[in-house]
Every structure is written in structure tokens, then in C-alpha cells.
Amino acid sequence: MADFFHGARTQENPTSVSTPVVAASGITFAIGTAPVHTTDSNNVNRVIRAGSYSEAVSALGYMDSTDGWKNYELCEVIFNHFRLYQTAPVFFVNVLDPAVHKEAIASKAYPIINNRATLPFEAIKKSVTVQSYEAGTDYALFYTDTALILEIIDDGSIPASTTELTIGYNAVKPSMVTKADIIGGFNLSTKKTTGLELIDTVLPAFGTVPDLIIAPGFSHDPEVAAVMSAKADGINGLFKAKALIDIDVSANGIKHYSESVAWKKKQNIFDSSQILFCFKCGLGDRVFHMSTQAAALMAVVDTRNGGIPSESPSNKSLQIDRLLLDNGTEVLLDIQAANFLNANGIVTALNFSNGFTLWGNYTACYPGNTDVKDYFISVSRMFAWRGRTAIFTFWSRVDERMTNRFATSIIDSLNIHTNGLVAEGHLLGGRIELPAELNNDLSLASGKITLKIIQTPPTPAQEILFLLEFDMSYLSTIFG
């Protein structure tokens, strides 16, 4: 009699239309080197999610100088994203391993000034040895932004009159990090994933997917750029992103903007998943890779649009005051030079009427690929974002019974989402179709259903033409 009921009652059924699970946009995945030897962590080849400056510094360490950024590229990203653009979260992977990328520094005498000896920032604290004395008993060690400080403990056995100490240590050597460390892979013996391959672990670990990949200081290498592009083309085999790549402006790279097209061809950077940037950026005493600045700017623009990448980052303000070559030489670009780069699928920065802005709407596939969904950055990112949103929204519906109600509920959900995007200006129009030719009996019997999301994101107003005309009829006003 458990099913017996006498009276009136209600029961709630699940809504047939699914609320969209909106995918995040403007999420940076940054790979490079960081001074992890200054922290108590062992964050080597581990994905670190940082939601603030303090979280990033605590996990990765930090050196606050442009000279330091040449050795620790992730410090540049930490300052840029959290201090300049105030955007979060950012996913970091440090490949500098203090246990591997190091060198032994022979013991020598260091002067004691005000009870302290100053060692290089690269010195690994736990490796420090002081002749005749013990750490924790006779001296303490701590890092500043630029050095490792040895401080004499007052009640230790080091005499107050001591003027120098003989100190030896191991030092990290960032120059030992190679492109192979950045590219990474899967080690069969250790069963560990390293380098760029770790981007596939972000979703299972953190529940989100990065859509901007940067490797400042390494992305100009053609092998690194190729792997970045490959990962961007299918994170977890499902999701598309953009690989932000810098043109080499070092002594081995270009010296003038006109050389950038030949460089692009030589490095074979022609994919719609790649965005190519020309020149470094300066702000005060600091120097940035343009890919780093652009990634943060894209995140800011997306956030202003509700997390939807429908607007181009071009002609939006950068936090810079000059363009540079790697040797510090300032680069002056006029509109014609900047447009020459744009016409060849290269993004740069332009100082025109409203200060320095990012300048360029094209992915690296332009001009070879003229499919609008591939070559416009904002349009291409909208297609990738819409794909991520659809997958996240309907993943829970996989393996349900494939009935007419099942198909209709998905179509209705997608149409409601599309109409909302049109109303907000993120799309000019769109519709959802269930094509009969793509859903034949064999496909349906095999458990496969195909829906078409047809959409038209707005293209950027790249060219505004004002026609000026002389009207003879107004001459009569002279006699007026």
C-alpha cells in the first residue's frame, strides 16, 4: 500500500529547456619560468590557478625588475595581469626546476655589513653552506625582491666582530631551460605530464578551459609556436583557444617592421588558431612581450562584454608608453606601417589620437585564409566560445533517450540563448537547425545526432570612410 494516496498533491518535473552553462572567456594559460626556489612550494610542471597577485607570488615567487623578467618570464605575466589590468584568474605553469636547472657556486668570502651578507637572488636557500656555522642556529636566510639575505643571529656563535663569511651555494640557472621544457610531453617512465601538455589538465582539475595561451620569451620559436597552435586547436580534444605568438625582435630576429612578413613565412605561422604580434612594449622602466599585454587586454574587453568575446581588442588602450626591440631601441610606427603589418595578419600597437592601442583585427591565417570566421579575431573567438558553451550546457544530456522531445528541448534551449545574444548585440542573427541530410537513419540508429548552430557575430568596423563633396548650390549664399 506504499503507493496509496487520498487527496490532492503536486509534483515538479524538470524543465525541458536547459539554461546555458556559459563558458568563461579571456582566461590566460601562461607557461615559462618563475623563481620558485624562493618559495616553500615545489611548483614545477604543475598548473597553478591564481586569482590574485598575492596568490601568484606565494605559489611562484616574484622578482620585481625588468632584468629579472628576462630570467623569470612569469613574473612579467603576474605584474601585467594582476597589477596593470587587474584581471583574473590566470593559470600558470613553471618549468624551471631548481633541482635540475642549477649550478654549483664555489665557496668564497662575502662581506658582512650590518650583520648581513647579500647573496644573488638565484642562490637556492636550502643549499647555502657557511664555513664553521649552522643555519637556524647561527644565521637565518630570507629573500627580498632582488637578493638572498644571510642575517647573523644575535645569540649564535658567529662573533659580533666578524667582517666576512665564507659561503657556498647552488644557484638556479634559468638559461638552462629550453624549448623542450616548454613543449613538454608525457614521460612514460614517471607517468608525468609536463609543459604545454598540462593545459589538458586544467578542465578536470579546475572545471574551466583557458582560451588564451602565452609563452613569453619562447613563443617566437617555431616549434613552440607550432605546439601552442596544436593545443589551441583542440584542448581536451574538444575546445578551441588562441595561441598568442611574438615575433622575434632580438639580435637574431627582425630589426624593422618590413622584415616581419618574411619572418612570419619562415616560421610558418599561418593558422587561424594563432595571433601574431610585432615588437615588445615598454612602460616606464618595464618591458613586456606584446602577447602578455594583449592577453590581459582581451580578458578586460571580454569582461566588459559580460564574458563574451564578441568585441575586437583592436583600438583598445594598452598599458604601454613605447614600442621596443629586444635591445631597448625604440620603434616608431605610423599608421601606414601599422596597417602594413595588419594587412599581413600581424597585430601591433599604434600611438594615434588616444594613446597607445592594440592595432589589428586579423589572426595569423590572413591573408591566405579569407573565411571571415577564421581571420577576424573577434568572430573566430565567438565561434570557439559558442562551441564551448554548447558542450558545457548539454554534456549532461549525453546518453539520454534520443526522442523528438530530446531534440526539441536542445533546439529550444539553443534558440533562446541565440535570441538573447542577438538582443544584447553579440550576434546579428542566428538559428538552430536539425538537418535531415546530416541525421539519416544510419546515424540516428548509431546514436548520433547533429545540430547546426548558424550565427553571424558582428565584424569589427575596421574601415570608416567619410566622403567629402563640394556643393556648388551653397555659393548662392554669398548674395544672401
QUIQUIGI-V920895 format. One line per field, one symbol per residue. phi: phi as a letter, one per 40 degrees, with the letter a starting at -180 (. if undefined). psi: psi as a letter, one per 30 degrees, with the letter a starting at -180 (. if undefined). burial: + if it has 16 or more other ideal C-beta (glycine too) atoms within 10 Angstrom, else -. A space follows every 50 residues. Layout:
phi = ???
psi = ???
burial = ???
This chain:
phi = .cccabhbabacbcccccccccccbgccbbbibaccccbccbcbfbcbcb badccccccbgabcaccccccbcccdcdccccccbfbacbbbbcbcbdcb caacbccacbcbbfgbbbbddcccdcccbbdgbbcgbbabbacbcbabbb bccdccccccccbabcbbacbcbdcccbcccccgibccccgbcbgccccc cccccbgabcbbbbadgbcccccccccdcccccacfgbbcbbccbcccbc ccbcbadccccccdcccfbabccbbbbbgcbbagcbbbcccccccccccc ccccbggbccbcccgbcccababacccgccbbbccccccccdcbgbcabb bbcbgcbcbibbccccccbbcdcbccdccccccccccccccccbdcccgc ccbcccccccccccccccccccccgcbciiabbbccccbcdcccccgbbb bbcbabccccccbbbbcbbcbccccccccd
psi = gffkkjakllkklkkfkkkkjkkllhjkjkkbkliffflglhikhkkkkk fleeeeeeeflkkikeeefffiefeeeeeeeeeefhkllkkkjkfjjffe illkkkklkkkjkhgkkkllefkjeffkkkkglkkfefllklkafflkkk kkkegagkkffkflkjkllkkkifffklfeeeeaakjeefhkklbfffff feefefglkkgkkkikffffkeeeeeeeeeeffikggekkakjjkkkjga ffblfkeffeeeeeeefhjgkffkkkkkllkkjbgkklkfeeeeeeeeee eeefgggkhfkkfkgkklilglkllfgfkkkjkleeeefeeefghkkakk jcfhaklkjkfklffkgekgjefefkeeeeeeeeeeeeeeeeegeffkgl kjleeeeeeeeeeeeeeeeeeeefgfkflllklikeffhleeeefggkkk kkjkljkklkifkjkjkkkkjffffffeg.
burial = ----------------++-+--+++++++++++++++++---++++++++ --+-+++++++++--+-+++++++++++++++-++-++++++++++++-- ++--+----+-+----+++-+++++-++-+--+----++-+-+---++-+ -+-----+------+-+-++++-+--+---++++--------++++++++ -++----++++++++++++++--++++++-+++-+---+++++++++++- ---+--+--++-++--+-+++++++++++++++--+++++++++++++++ +++-+--+++++++++-+++-+++++----+-+---++-+++-+++++++ +----+++++++++++--+----+++++++++++++-+++++++------ --------+++-++--++--+----++--+-+------------------ +-+-+-++-+--------------------
